[in-house]
Amino acid sequence: MDVTAPKFPCRRVLLTEACDDPRALALSWIENRDSENWALISGTSLASDIHGWVAHEVLMRNKKRNTMRSNSIDGEFIRLLSGTHHIATSFSRAGLVKGDLNAWIVDLSGEDDSEIFQKHADIMGFTILDDRPNIEIFDSKRMGIDGDKSENGAIGHIHLADLR
C-alpha cells in the first residue's frame, strides 16, 4: 500500500555555480531570507514528502517542548534529517558542502507559497527545478545511513537524532 502525503513545502534549486564556500553561502542565505522559517539544505537530503513532514513534525514537537539542541529552527531541522545530536556533523550531512550544485529551499512555517519561494530563489540567483523529494536523488550515504536506501530508513534516521 502506497501512502501519500501533502506536498512538503520545499523547492529544489540549482545553484548559480558549484558551492565553493558553504559558510559564505549560508551567511548570505541567512541575511537574505524572510525569517528563520526558511531553510536552505542539501539538494540530496529529502527522500520524500513524507520524510520532510516527519522531520517537520519532530521539529515542531522539539520546539514546543523546548528540547531543541540547535539554536535555530532551521539548524534543528538539519540536525533531525541528519539523525545526529552533533550539530557540526549534521551540517556536513544535510547542509550544503563544497561542490554541491543543488539545494532545497524549505519553508518551515508549513506554508507553500510559490511566489515566496520564487522570491527567495531570485534573491540568491538560484533556478527553481521541477524535482520533488524522492528516493532516487536522496543520498543516504551522505546522510549517515547504512544499508539499503529507503524512505523508511530515512524516516527512522530522524528519530535517532534524539536517541544518541
DSSP file (Angstrom, degrees, kcal/mol; ACC not computed):
  #  RESIDUE AA STRUCTURE BP1 BP2  ACC     N-H-->O    O-->H-N    N-H-->O    O-->H-N    TCO  KAPPA ALPHA  PHI   PSI    X-CA   Y-CA   Z-CA
    1    1 A M              0   0    0      0, 0.0     2,-0.4     0, 0.0     0, 0.0   0.000 360.0 360.0 360.0 123.7    0.0    0.0    0.0
    2    2 A D        -     0   0    0      0, 0.0     2,-0.5     0, 0.0     0, 0.0  -0.720 360.0-151.5 -85.6 130.3    1.5    3.4   -1.0
    3    3 A V        -     0   0    0     -2,-0.4     2,-0.3     2,-0.0    47,-0.1  -0.868  11.6-162.5-100.9 132.3    1.0    6.2    1.5
    4    4 A T        -     0   0    0     -2,-0.5     3,-0.0    45,-0.1     0, 0.0  -0.825   3.7-165.6-113.6 156.9    0.8    9.7    0.1
    5    5 A A        -     0   0    0     -2,-0.3     3,-0.1     1,-0.0    45,-0.1  -0.897  34.7 -86.0-131.7 160.5    1.3   12.9    2.0
    6    6 A P        -     0   0    0      0, 0.0     2,-0.2     0, 0.0    47,-0.1  -0.295  66.1 -78.6 -60.1 156.6    0.5   16.5    1.1
    7    7 A K        -     0   0    0      1,-0.1    -3,-0.0    -3,-0.0   125,-0.0  -0.389  48.2-124.5 -60.2 125.8    3.3   18.2   -0.8
    8    8 A F        -     0   0    0     -2,-0.2     2,-2.2    -3,-0.1    -1,-0.1  -0.560  29.3-107.9 -73.0 137.4    6.0   19.2    1.6
    9    9 A P  S    S+     0   0    0      0, 0.0    98,-2.6     0, 0.0     2,-0.3  -0.407  78.6 108.7 -73.8  80.0    6.8   23.0    1.3
   10   10 A C  E     -A  106   0A   0     -2,-2.2     2,-0.4    96,-0.2    96,-0.2  -0.978  48.9-156.0-147.5 158.1   10.1   22.9   -0.5
   11   11 A R  E     -A  105   0A   0     94,-2.1    94,-2.9    -2,-0.3     2,-0.4  -0.996  19.3-133.2-136.7 132.6   11.6   23.6   -3.8
   12   12 A R  E     -A  104   0A   0    119,-0.7   117,-3.3    -2,-0.4     2,-0.3  -0.698  31.1-166.9 -83.3 135.8   14.7   22.1   -5.3
   13   13 A V  E     -AB 103 128A   0     90,-3.2    90,-1.9    -2,-0.4     2,-0.5  -0.892  23.2-130.7-126.2 154.0   17.0   24.7   -6.8
   14   14 A L  E     -AB 102 127A   0    113,-2.7   113,-2.0    -2,-0.3    88,-0.2  -0.907  32.6-129.6 -97.9 125.2   20.1   24.8   -9.0
   15   15 A L        -     0   0    0     86,-3.1   111,-0.1    -2,-0.5     3,-0.1  -0.334  20.9-112.6 -70.9 158.4   22.8   26.9   -7.5
   16   16 A T  S    S-     0   0    0    108,-0.3     2,-0.3     1,-0.2    -1,-0.1   0.874  96.6 -13.1 -58.2 -38.8   24.4   29.6   -9.7
   17   17 A E  S    S-     0   0    0     83,-0.1    -1,-0.2    84,-0.0     3,-0.1  -0.947  99.1 -61.4-153.7 167.7   27.6   27.6   -9.6
   18   18 A A        -     0   0    0     -2,-0.3     2,-0.2     1,-0.1    83,-0.2  -0.281  68.1 -96.9 -55.2 138.4   29.0   24.7   -7.6
   19   19 A C        +     0   0    0     81,-3.0    80,-3.5    78,-0.2    81,-0.2  -0.414  49.2 169.4 -62.5 121.4   29.2   25.7   -3.9
   20   20 A D  S    S+     0   0    0     -2,-0.2    -1,-0.2     1,-0.2    78,-0.1   0.744  73.6  27.0-102.9 -33.4   32.7   26.9   -3.2
   21   21 A D     >  -     0   0    0      1,-0.1     4,-2.3    76,-0.1    -1,-0.2  -0.792  63.0-175.3-134.6  89.1   32.3   28.3    0.3
   22   22 A P  H  > S+     0   0    0      0, 0.0     4,-2.6     0, 0.0     5,-0.2   0.852  85.6  53.0 -55.6 -37.9   29.4   26.7    2.2
   23   23 A R  H  > S+     0   0    0      2,-0.2     4,-2.6     1,-0.2     5,-0.2   0.931 110.0  46.7 -64.8 -45.4   29.8   29.1    5.1
   24   24 A A  H  > S+     0   0    0      2,-0.2     4,-2.3     1,-0.2    -1,-0.2   0.898 113.2  49.7 -63.8 -40.1   29.6   32.2    2.9
   25   25 A L  H  X S+     0   0    0     -4,-2.3     4,-2.5     2,-0.2    -2,-0.2   0.919 111.5  48.7 -64.7 -43.1   26.6   30.8    1.1
   26   26 A A  H  X S+     0   0    0     -4,-2.6     4,-2.7    -5,-0.2    -2,-0.2   0.914 111.8  48.9 -63.4 -42.6   24.8   30.0    4.4
   27   27 A L  H  X S+     0   0    0     -4,-2.6     4,-2.1     2,-0.2    -1,-0.2   0.893 111.2  49.7 -65.2 -39.1   25.5   33.5    5.8
   28   28 A S  H  X S+     0   0    0     -4,-2.3     4,-1.7     2,-0.2    -2,-0.2   0.914 111.5  49.8 -63.7 -42.6   24.2   35.1    2.5
   29   29 A W  H  X S+     0   0    0     -4,-2.5     4,-2.0     1,-0.2     3,-0.3   0.946 110.9  48.6 -59.2 -49.8   21.1   32.9    2.8
   30   30 A I  H  < S+     0   0    0     -4,-2.7    -1,-0.2     1,-0.2    -2,-0.2   0.880 112.3  49.4 -60.3 -39.4   20.5   33.9    6.4
   31   31 A E  H  < S+     0   0    0     -4,-2.1    -1,-0.2    -5,-0.2    -2,-0.2   0.821 118.7  37.9 -68.5 -31.4   21.0   37.6    5.6
   32   32 A N  H  < S+     0   0    0     -4,-1.7    -2,-0.2    -3,-0.3    -1,-0.2   0.603  91.8  99.4-101.2 -13.3   18.5   37.4    2.6
   33   33 A R  S  < S-     0   0    0     -4,-2.0     3,-0.1    -5,-0.1     6,-0.0  -0.309  75.6-122.3 -75.0 160.3   15.7   35.1    3.8
   34   34 A D  S    S-     0   0    0      1,-0.2     2,-0.3     2,-0.0    -1,-0.1   0.861  82.6 -24.8 -69.7 -36.6   12.5   36.4    5.2
   35   35 A S  S >  S-     0   0    0      3,-0.0     3,-1.8     0, 0.0    -1,-0.2  -0.954  73.7 -83.7-163.8 174.4   12.8   34.7    8.6
   36   36 A E  T 3  S+     0   0    0     -2,-0.3    38,-0.3     1,-0.3    72,-0.1   0.582 113.6  80.9 -69.2  -6.7   14.4   31.7   10.3
   37   37 A N  T 3  S+     0   0    0     36,-0.1    71,-4.0    70,-0.1     2,-0.6   0.645  77.6  83.8 -68.9 -13.1   11.4   29.6    9.0
   38   38 A W  E <   -C  107   0A   0     -3,-1.8     2,-0.3    69,-0.2    69,-0.2  -0.830  64.4-173.4 -97.9 119.8   13.3   29.5    5.7
   39   39 A A  E     -C  106   0A   0     67,-2.8    67,-2.8    -2,-0.6     2,-0.5  -0.857  17.7-156.4-113.0 146.4   15.9   26.7    5.5
   40   40 A L  E     +C  105   0A   0     -2,-0.3    56,-0.3    65,-0.2     2,-0.2  -0.980  30.2 166.0-119.0 114.9   18.5   26.0    2.8
   41   41 A I  E     -C  104   0A   0     63,-2.5    63,-2.5    -2,-0.5    54,-0.2  -0.758  42.9 -65.0-127.8 169.5   19.5   22.4    2.9
   42   42 A S  E >   -C  103   0A   0     52,-3.2     3,-1.4    -2,-0.2    61,-0.3  -0.215  39.5-129.5 -54.9 140.7   21.4   19.9    0.7
   43   43 A G  T 3  S+     0   0    0     59,-1.4    60,-0.2     1,-0.3    -1,-0.1   0.437 108.1  49.1 -72.9   0.8   19.6   19.0   -2.5
   44   44 A T  T 3  S+     0   0    0     58,-0.2    95,-2.7     1,-0.1    -1,-0.3   0.128  86.0  89.9-122.5  19.3   20.0   15.3   -1.7
   45   45 A S    <   +     0   0    0     -3,-1.4     2,-0.5    93,-0.2    -2,-0.1   0.477  68.7  75.7-101.1  -1.9   18.7   15.3    1.9
   46   46 A L        -     0   0    0     -4,-0.2    88,-0.9     1,-0.1    91,-0.1  -0.944  48.4-176.8-115.7 121.1   15.0   14.7    1.3
   47   47 A A        -     0   0    0     -2,-0.5     2,-0.3     1,-0.2    91,-0.2   0.736  69.2 -24.6 -84.3 -24.6   13.8   11.1    0.5
   48   48 A S     >  -     0   0    0     86,-0.2     4,-1.9     1,-0.1    -1,-0.2  -0.972  66.7 -91.9-172.3 169.9   10.1   12.0    0.1
   49   49 A D  H  > S+     0   0    0     84,-0.4     4,-2.5    -2,-0.3     5,-0.2   0.905 126.1  53.4 -62.2 -40.7    7.4   14.4    1.1
   50   50 A I  H  > S+     0   0    0      1,-0.2     4,-2.7     2,-0.2     5,-0.2   0.920 105.7  53.4 -60.3 -43.9    6.5   12.1    4.0
   51   51 A H  H  > S+     0   0    0      1,-0.2     4,-2.1     2,-0.2    -1,-0.2   0.916 110.1  48.0 -56.1 -45.8   10.2   12.2    5.1
   52   52 A G  H  X S+     0   0    0     -4,-1.9     4,-2.2     1,-0.2    -1,-0.2   0.918 112.0  48.8 -61.5 -45.1   10.1   16.0    5.1
   53   53 A W  H  X S+     0   0    0     -4,-2.5     4,-2.8     2,-0.2    -2,-0.2   0.879 109.1  52.4 -65.7 -37.8    6.8   16.1    7.1
   54   54 A V  H  X S+     0   0    0     -4,-2.7     4,-2.4     2,-0.2     5,-0.2   0.939 111.2  46.7 -64.1 -45.3    8.1   13.7    9.7
   55   55 A A  H  X S+     0   0    0     -4,-2.1     4,-2.3    -5,-0.2    -2,-0.2   0.902 113.2  50.5 -60.7 -39.9   11.2   15.8   10.2
   56   56 A H  H  X S+     0   0    0     -4,-2.2     4,-2.7     2,-0.2    -2,-0.2   0.915 109.2  50.4 -64.3 -43.7    9.0   18.9   10.4
   57   57 A E  H  X S+     0   0    0     -4,-2.8     4,-2.2     2,-0.2    -2,-0.2   0.913 111.9  46.9 -62.5 -43.4    6.7   17.3   13.0
   58   58 A V  H  X S+     0   0    0     -4,-2.4     4,-2.8     2,-0.2    -1,-0.2   0.894 111.2  53.4 -65.8 -38.8    9.6   16.2   15.2
   59   59 A L  H  X S+     0   0    0     -4,-2.3     4,-2.6    -5,-0.2    -2,-0.2   0.942 110.0  46.6 -57.5 -49.3   11.0   19.8   14.8
   60   60 A M  H  X S+     0   0    0     -4,-2.7     4,-2.5     1,-0.2    -2,-0.2   0.878 112.6  50.4 -63.6 -37.9    7.7   21.3   16.0
   61   61 A R  H  X S+     0   0    0     -4,-2.2     4,-2.4     2,-0.2    -1,-0.2   0.936 111.8  47.1 -63.9 -46.9    7.5   18.9   18.9
   62   62 A N  H  X>S+     0   0    0     -4,-2.8     5,-2.9     1,-0.2     6,-0.6   0.891 112.9  49.7 -62.9 -39.4   11.0   19.7   20.0
   63   63 A K  H ><5S+     0   0    0     -4,-2.6     3,-0.9     3,-0.2    -1,-0.2   0.939 111.8  47.6 -64.4 -46.5   10.4   23.4   19.7
   64   64 A K  H 3<5S+     0   0    0     -4,-2.5    -2,-0.2     1,-0.2    -1,-0.2   0.882 115.5  44.9 -62.2 -39.2    7.1   23.2   21.7
   65   65 A R  H 3<5S-     0   0    0     -4,-2.4    -1,-0.2    -5,-0.2    -2,-0.2   0.487 109.7-123.9 -83.4  -2.9    8.8   21.1   24.4
   66   66 A N  T <<5S+     0   0    0     -3,-0.9    -3,-0.2    -4,-0.5    -4,-0.1   0.894  76.2 123.4  59.6  41.5   11.9   23.4   24.4
   67   67 A T      < +     0   0    0     -5,-2.9    -4,-0.2    -6,-0.2    -5,-0.1   0.176  25.8 135.7-116.9  15.2   14.2   20.5   23.7
   68   68 A M        -     0   0    0     -6,-0.6     5,-0.0     1,-0.1    -9,-0.0  -0.391  40.7-159.7 -63.2 140.5   15.8   21.7   20.5
   69   69 A R  S    S+     0   0    0      3,-0.1     2,-0.2    -2,-0.1    -1,-0.1   0.639  72.8  70.6 -94.9 -17.8   19.6   21.1   20.5
   70   70 A S  S    S-     0   0    0      2,-0.1     6,-0.1     1,-0.1    -2,-0.0  -0.634  83.3-128.4 -94.7 158.0   20.2   23.7   17.8
   71   71 A N  S    S+     0   0    0     -2,-0.2     2,-0.3     4,-0.0    -1,-0.1   0.559  91.5  42.6 -81.0  -8.5   19.9   27.4   18.4
   72   72 A S  S  > S-     0   0    0      1,-0.1     4,-2.1   -36,-0.0     5,-0.1  -0.943  79.7-123.3-137.2 156.6   17.7   27.9   15.4
   73   73 A I  H  > S+     0   0    0     -2,-0.3     4,-2.2     2,-0.2     5,-0.1   0.866 113.5  51.4 -71.1 -33.1   14.7   26.0   13.9
   74   74 A D  H  > S+     0   0    0    -38,-0.3     4,-2.1     2,-0.2    -1,-0.2   0.903 110.9  48.9 -68.8 -37.9   16.5   25.6   10.5
   75   75 A G  H  > S+     0   0    0      2,-0.2     4,-2.3     1,-0.2    -2,-0.2   0.880 111.1  50.3 -64.6 -37.9   19.6   24.2   12.3
   76   76 A E  H  X S+     0   0    0     -4,-2.1     4,-2.6     2,-0.2    -2,-0.2   0.892 108.4  52.4 -66.8 -39.6   17.3   21.8   14.3
   77   77 A F  H  X S+     0   0    0     -4,-2.2     4,-2.4     2,-0.2    -2,-0.2   0.926 111.0  47.2 -61.0 -45.2   15.6   20.7   11.0
   78   78 A I  H  X S+     0   0    0     -4,-2.1     4,-1.7     1,-0.2    -2,-0.2   0.906 111.6  51.5 -62.6 -42.2   19.0   19.9    9.5
   79   79 A R  H  X>S+     0   0    0     -4,-2.3     5,-1.4     1,-0.2     4,-0.7   0.915 110.3  48.4 -61.8 -43.9   20.1   18.1   12.7
   80   80 A L  H ><5S+     0   0    0     -4,-2.6     3,-1.2     1,-0.2    81,-0.3   0.929 109.7  50.7 -64.7 -45.6   17.0   15.9   12.7
   81   81 A L  H 3<5S+     0   0    0     -4,-2.4    -1,-0.2     1,-0.3    -2,-0.2   0.859 109.4  54.1 -57.4 -34.3   17.3   15.0    9.0
   82   82 A S  H 3<5S-     0   0    0     -4,-1.7    -1,-0.3    -5,-0.2    -2,-0.2   0.602 103.8-132.3 -79.6 -12.6   20.9   14.0    9.7
   83   83 A G  T <<5 +     0   0    0     -3,-1.2     2,-0.3    -4,-0.7    -3,-0.2   0.836  67.6 104.8  67.8  33.3   20.0   11.6   12.6
   84   84 A T      < -     0   0    0     -5,-1.4    -1,-0.2     1,-0.1    -2,-0.1  -0.965  67.3-143.6-142.8 157.4   22.6   13.0   15.0
   85   85 A H  S    S+     0   0    0     -2,-0.3     2,-0.8    75,-0.1    -1,-0.1   0.470  79.2  99.0 -94.9  -4.0   22.8   15.2   18.0
   86   86 A H     >  -     0   0    0      1,-0.2     4,-2.1    -7,-0.1     5,-0.1  -0.751  59.9-161.8 -85.8 111.7   26.2   16.6   16.7
   87   87 A I  H  > S+     0   0    0     -2,-0.8     4,-1.7     1,-0.2    -1,-0.2   0.911  88.9  51.6 -61.0 -44.9   25.4   20.0   15.1
   88   88 A A  H  > S+     0   0    0      1,-0.2     4,-1.2     2,-0.2    -1,-0.2   0.909 110.9  48.2 -61.1 -42.7   28.7   20.0   13.1
   89   89 A T  H  > S+     0   0    0      1,-0.2     4,-1.3     2,-0.2     3,-0.3   0.892 107.1  57.4 -63.4 -39.2   28.1   16.5   11.7
   90   90 A S  H  X>S+     0   0    0     -4,-2.1     4,-3.0     1,-0.2     5,-0.7   0.871 103.2  52.5 -62.8 -36.5   24.6   17.5   10.8
   91   91 A F  H  X5S+     0   0    0     -4,-1.7     4,-0.7     1,-0.2    -1,-0.2   0.824 107.8  50.9 -71.3 -29.4   25.7   20.4    8.6
   92   92 A S  H  <5S+     0   0    0     -4,-1.2    -1,-0.2    -3,-0.3    -2,-0.2   0.748 118.8  39.9 -76.0 -21.5   28.1   18.1    6.6
   93   93 A R  H  <5S+     0   0    0     -4,-1.3    -2,-0.2    -3,-0.1    -3,-0.2   0.932 135.9  10.0 -89.0 -56.4   25.3   15.7    6.1
   94   94 A A  H  <5S+     0   0    0     -4,-3.0   -52,-3.2    -5,-0.1    -3,-0.2   0.464 113.9  78.7-110.0  -3.8   22.2   17.8    5.3
   95   95 A G  S  <<S-     0   0    0     -5,-0.7     2,-0.3    -4,-0.7   -54,-0.1  -0.347  95.6 -79.4 -89.2-179.2   23.7   21.3    5.0
   96   96 A L        -     0   0    0    -56,-0.3     2,-0.3   -74,-0.1    -1,-0.1  -0.634  49.2-171.5 -83.1 141.3   25.5   22.5    1.9
   97   97 A V    >   -     0   0    0     -2,-0.3     3,-2.2    -4,-0.1   -78,-0.2  -0.853  39.1 -69.6-127.1 164.2   29.1   21.4    1.3
   98   98 A K  T 3  S+     0   0    0     -2,-0.3   -78,-0.2     1,-0.3    -1,-0.1  -0.274 120.3  24.6 -54.6 131.1   31.8   22.3   -1.1
   99   99 A G  T 3  S+     0   0    0    -80,-3.5    -1,-0.3     1,-0.3   -79,-0.1   0.202  83.4 141.8  98.2 -14.9   30.9   21.1   -4.6
  100  100 A D    <   -     0   0    0     -3,-2.2   -81,-3.0   -81,-0.2    -1,-0.3  -0.335  26.8-178.1 -61.3 140.0   27.1   20.9   -4.1
  101  101 A L        +     0   0    0    -83,-0.2   -86,-3.1     1,-0.1     2,-0.3   0.595  64.3  46.0-108.9 -21.3   25.1   22.0   -7.2
  102  102 A N  E     +A   14   0A   0    -88,-0.2   -59,-1.4   -83,-0.0     2,-0.3  -0.856  56.9 175.6-126.0 157.5   21.6   21.7   -5.8
  103  103 A A  E     -AC  13  42A   0    -90,-1.9   -90,-3.2    -2,-0.3     2,-0.5  -0.956  27.0-122.1-148.3 165.2   19.8   22.6   -2.6
  104  104 A W  E     -AC  12  41A   0    -63,-2.5   -63,-2.5    -2,-0.3     2,-0.6  -0.963  15.3-151.4-107.8 130.8   16.3   22.5   -1.2
  105  105 A I  E     -AC  11  40A   0    -94,-2.9   -94,-2.1    -2,-0.5     2,-0.4  -0.918  23.3-168.8 -94.2 126.3   14.6   25.7   -0.1
  106  106 A V  E     -AC  10  39A   0    -67,-2.8   -67,-2.8    -2,-0.6     2,-0.8  -0.960  21.9-149.1-123.6 134.2   12.2   24.8    2.7
  107  107 A D  E >   - C   0  38A   0    -98,-2.6     3,-1.8    -2,-0.4   -69,-0.2  -0.866  11.4-170.9-100.3 101.4    9.5   26.9    4.4
  108  108 A L  T 3  S+     0   0    0    -71,-4.0   -70,-0.1    -2,-0.8    -1,-0.1   0.503  77.2  77.0 -74.3  -3.7    9.4   25.5    7.9
  109  109 A S  T 3  S-     0   0    0    -72,-0.3    -1,-0.3     2,-0.1     3,-0.1   0.649 109.3-119.7 -74.4 -13.3    6.2   27.6    8.7
  110  110 A G  S <  S+     0   0    0     -3,-1.8    -2,-0.1     1,-0.3     2,-0.1   0.406  70.7 131.2  90.5  -1.7    4.5   24.8    6.7
  111  111 A E        -     0   0    0   -102,-0.1    -1,-0.3     2,-0.1    -4,-0.2  -0.411  45.4-156.2 -79.4 160.5    3.2   27.3    4.0
  112  112 A D        +     0   0    0     -2,-0.1     2,-0.8    -3,-0.1     3,-0.1  -0.525  26.6 158.8-137.9  68.7    3.6   26.5    0.3
  113  113 A D    >>  -     0   0    0      1,-0.2     4,-2.0    -2,-0.1     3,-0.6  -0.838  26.6-160.3 -99.3 107.6    3.5   29.9   -1.5
  114  114 A S  H 3> S+     0   0    0     -2,-0.8     4,-2.5     1,-0.2     5,-0.2   0.832  89.4  57.1 -56.8 -36.5    5.2   29.6   -4.9
  115  115 A E  H 3> S+     0   0    0      1,-0.2     4,-2.2     2,-0.2    -1,-0.2   0.891 107.4  47.0 -64.7 -38.9    5.7   33.3   -5.2
  116  116 A I  H <> S+     0   0    0     -3,-0.6     4,-2.2     2,-0.2    -1,-0.2   0.882 111.2  51.3 -72.6 -36.7    7.7   33.5   -2.0
  117  117 A F  H  X S+     0   0    0     -4,-2.0     4,-2.4     2,-0.2    -2,-0.2   0.939 111.3  48.7 -60.3 -45.2    9.8   30.5   -3.0
  118  118 A Q  H  X S+     0   0    0     -4,-2.5     4,-2.9     1,-0.2    -2,-0.2   0.896 108.3  54.2 -62.4 -40.3   10.5   32.3   -6.3
  119  119 A K  H  X S+     0   0    0     -4,-2.2     4,-2.4     2,-0.2    -1,-0.2   0.930 110.3  46.2 -58.8 -47.1   11.4   35.5   -4.5
  120  120 A H  H  X S+     0   0    0     -4,-2.2     4,-1.7     1,-0.2     6,-0.2   0.909 113.3  49.1 -64.0 -41.7   14.0   33.6   -2.3
  121  121 A A  H  X>S+     0   0    0     -4,-2.4     5,-2.7     1,-0.2     4,-1.0   0.928 111.8  49.1 -62.5 -44.5   15.4   31.8   -5.3
  122  122 A D  H ><5S+     0   0    0     -4,-2.9     3,-0.7     1,-0.2    -2,-0.2   0.919 108.1  52.8 -62.4 -45.0   15.7   35.1   -7.3
  123  123 A I  H 3<5S+     0   0    0     -4,-2.4    -1,-0.2     1,-0.2    -2,-0.2   0.878 115.9  40.9 -58.0 -38.1   17.4   37.0   -4.5
  124  124 A M  H 3<5S-     0   0    0     -4,-1.7  -108,-0.3    -5,-0.2    -1,-0.2   0.544 113.0-116.5 -88.8  -8.0   20.0   34.2   -4.2
  125  125 A G  T <<5 +     0   0    0     -4,-1.0    -3,-0.2    -3,-0.7     2,-0.2   0.734  65.8 145.4  78.6  22.0   20.4   33.7   -8.0
  126  126 A F      < -     0   0    0     -5,-2.7     2,-0.5    -6,-0.2    -1,-0.2  -0.540  46.3-133.4 -90.6 158.0   19.1   30.2   -7.9
  127  127 A T  E     -B   14   0A   0   -113,-2.0  -113,-2.7    -2,-0.2     2,-0.3  -0.963  20.6-129.8-110.3 124.2   16.9   28.4  -10.5
  128  128 A I  E     -B   13   0A   0     -2,-0.5  -115,-0.2  -115,-0.2     2,-0.2  -0.577  25.1-155.1 -74.5 131.8   13.9   26.5   -9.2
  129  129 A L        -     0   0    0   -117,-3.3  -117,-0.3    -2,-0.3    -1,-0.0  -0.569  23.2-121.4-101.0 166.8   13.7   23.0  -10.6
  130  130 A D  S    S+     0   0    0     -2,-0.2  -117,-0.1  -119,-0.1    -1,-0.1   0.528  71.2 122.8 -84.9  -6.6   10.7   20.7  -11.1
  131  131 A D        -     0   0    0   -119,-0.1  -119,-0.7     1,-0.0    -2,-0.1  -0.179  44.5-160.3 -59.6 145.9   12.1   18.0   -8.8
  132  132 A R        -     0   0    0   -121,-0.1  -121,-0.1     1,-0.0    -2,-0.0  -0.860  41.8 -77.1-116.3 158.0   10.2   16.8   -5.8
  133  133 A P        +     0   0    0      0, 0.0   -84,-0.4     0, 0.0     2,-0.3  -0.325  67.6 157.7 -55.2 132.0   11.8   14.9   -2.9
  134  134 A N    >>  -     0   0    0    -88,-0.9     4,-0.9   -86,-0.2     3,-0.7  -0.991  54.4-111.8-157.3 159.6   12.3   11.3   -3.9
  135  135 A I  T 34 S+     0   0    0     -2,-0.3     5,-0.2     1,-0.2     3,-0.1   0.762 109.1  65.4 -66.2 -26.9   14.4    8.3   -3.1
  136  136 A E  T 34 S+     0   0    0      1,-0.2    -1,-0.2   -89,-0.1   -89,-0.1   0.870 110.7  34.5 -66.7 -36.4   16.4    8.4   -6.4
  137  137 A I  T <4 S+     0   0    0     -3,-0.7     2,-0.3   -91,-0.1    -1,-0.2   0.516  94.2 108.3 -95.8  -5.1   18.0   11.8   -5.6
  138  138 A F     <  -     0   0    0     -4,-0.9     2,-0.9   -91,-0.2   -93,-0.2  -0.567  60.9-149.1 -72.7 130.0   18.3   11.1   -1.8
  139  139 A D     >  +     0   0    0    -95,-2.7     4,-1.7    -2,-0.3     6,-0.1  -0.777  20.5 174.7-104.0  88.6   21.9   10.4   -0.8
  140  140 A S  T  4>S+     0   0    0     -2,-0.9     5,-2.7     1,-0.2     4,-0.4   0.853  77.1  55.3 -64.6 -35.8   21.6    8.0    2.1
  141  141 A K  T >45S+     0   0    0      1,-0.2     3,-1.4     2,-0.2    -1,-0.2   0.938 107.9  48.1 -64.5 -45.9   25.3    7.5    2.5
  142  142 A R  T 345S+     0   0    0      1,-0.3    -1,-0.2     2,-0.1    -2,-0.2   0.861 108.4  56.2 -60.6 -34.4   26.0   11.3    2.9
  143  143 A M  T 3<5S-     0   0    0     -4,-1.7    -1,-0.3   -99,-0.1    -2,-0.2   0.551 121.3-109.3 -76.6  -6.0   23.2   11.4    5.5
  144  144 A G  T < 5 +     0   0    0     -3,-1.4     2,-0.6    -4,-0.4    -3,-0.2   0.700  69.2 144.7  88.4  20.7   25.0    8.7    7.5
  145  145 A I      < -     0   0    0     -5,-2.7    -1,-0.3    -6,-0.1     2,-0.2  -0.834  35.4-152.9 -97.9 123.2   22.5    5.9    6.8
  146  146 A D        +     0   0    0     -2,-0.6     2,-0.1     7,-0.1    -5,-0.0  -0.611  56.4  19.1 -87.8 152.7   24.0    2.4    6.5
  147  147 A G  S    S-     0   0    0     -2,-0.2    -2,-0.1     2,-0.0     3,-0.0  -0.414 106.2  -0.6  91.2-164.9   22.3   -0.3    4.4
  148  148 A D  S    S-     0   0    0     -2,-0.1     2,-0.5     1,-0.1     5,-0.1  -0.250  72.4-112.4 -64.9 146.5   19.7   -0.1    1.7
  149  149 A K        +     0   0    0      4,-0.1     2,-0.3     3,-0.0    -1,-0.1  -0.699  55.8 146.1 -80.2 121.8   18.4    3.3    0.6
  150  150 A S     >  -     0   0    0     -2,-0.5     4,-2.0     1,-0.1     5,-0.1  -0.991  59.4-119.7-154.5 157.3   14.7    3.6    1.6
  151  151 A E  H  > S+     0   0    0     -2,-0.3     4,-2.5     2,-0.2     5,-0.2   0.911 116.2  52.9 -62.5 -43.2   12.1    6.1    2.7
  152  152 A N  H  > S+     0   0    0      1,-0.2     4,-2.7     2,-0.2    -1,-0.2   0.892 108.1  50.6 -61.5 -39.8   11.6    4.1    5.9
  153  153 A G  H  > S+     0   0    0      2,-0.2     4,-1.9     1,-0.2    -1,-0.2   0.902 110.5  49.6 -63.2 -41.0   15.3    4.1    6.6
  154  154 A A  H  X S+     0   0    0     -4,-2.0     4,-1.1     2,-0.2    -2,-0.2   0.899 112.8  46.8 -64.6 -41.3   15.3    7.9    6.2
  155  155 A I  H >X S+     0   0    0     -4,-2.5     4,-1.1     1,-0.2     3,-0.6   0.922 111.5  50.3 -68.0 -44.1   12.4    8.4    8.5
  156  156 A G  H 3X S+     0   0    0     -4,-2.7     4,-0.9     1,-0.2     3,-0.3   0.861 103.4  61.5 -60.1 -35.4   13.9    6.1   11.1
  157  157 A H  H >X S+     0   0    0     -4,-1.9     4,-0.7     1,-0.2     3,-0.5   0.846  96.8  59.2 -60.6 -36.1   17.1    8.1   10.9
  158  158 A I  H X< S+     0   0    0     -4,-1.1     3,-1.2    -3,-0.6     4,-0.4   0.918 103.0  51.9 -57.9 -44.4   15.3   11.2   12.1
  159  159 A H  H >< S+     0   0    0     -4,-1.1     3,-0.6     1,-0.3    -1,-0.2   0.711  98.9  64.6 -71.4 -19.8   14.3    9.5   15.3
  160  160 A L  H XX S+     0   0    0     -4,-0.9     4,-1.7    -3,-0.5     3,-1.4   0.767  84.0  78.2 -70.7 -23.9   17.9    8.5   16.0
  161  161 A A  T << S+     0   0    0     -3,-1.2    -1,-0.2    -4,-0.7    -2,-0.2   0.811 101.7  35.8 -57.7 -32.0   18.8   12.2   16.3
  162  162 A D  T <4 S+     0   0    0     -3,-0.6    -1,-0.3    -4,-0.4    -2,-0.2   0.409 112.7  59.6-103.1   1.5   17.3   12.4   19.8
  163  163 A L  T <4        0   0    0     -3,-1.4    -2,-0.2    -4,-0.2    -1,-0.1   0.714 360.0 360.0 -97.5 -25.2   18.3    8.9   21.0
  164  164 A R     <        0   0    0     -4,-1.7    -1,-0.1   -81,-0.1    -2,-0.1   0.473 360.0 360.0 -85.7 360.0   22.1    9.2   20.6
